[in-house]
């Protein structure tokens, strides 16, 4: 994998890390038993589930790619790239945890 591709992945991932908290924060549903407003909010939150699930799939693919690039960089002894890719793996994992938390919150609050 070329350095250009690795850096492109880092830049794109950084943009996603900024976008994911907004999506995840909007996906939290109301408490169970909140009445009609809670029912409407749950319906809206459940409509967002396919988007969040596709985000999980994309983040998992990015995480796998970053981990593979990290393994290659470590094997090649490229410490500067290793440091950046380690940060990238960490950021993607955090984003993945946030999206999974939002999905879990929707299931917990709206089931």
HELIX and SHEET records of a PDB file:
HELIX    1   1 UNK A    3  UNK A   26  1                                  24    
HELIX    2   2 UNK A   35  UNK A   47  1                                  13    
HELIX    3   3 UNK A   49  UNK A   76  1                                  28    
HELIX    4   4 UNK A   79  UNK A  110  1                                  32    
END                                                                             
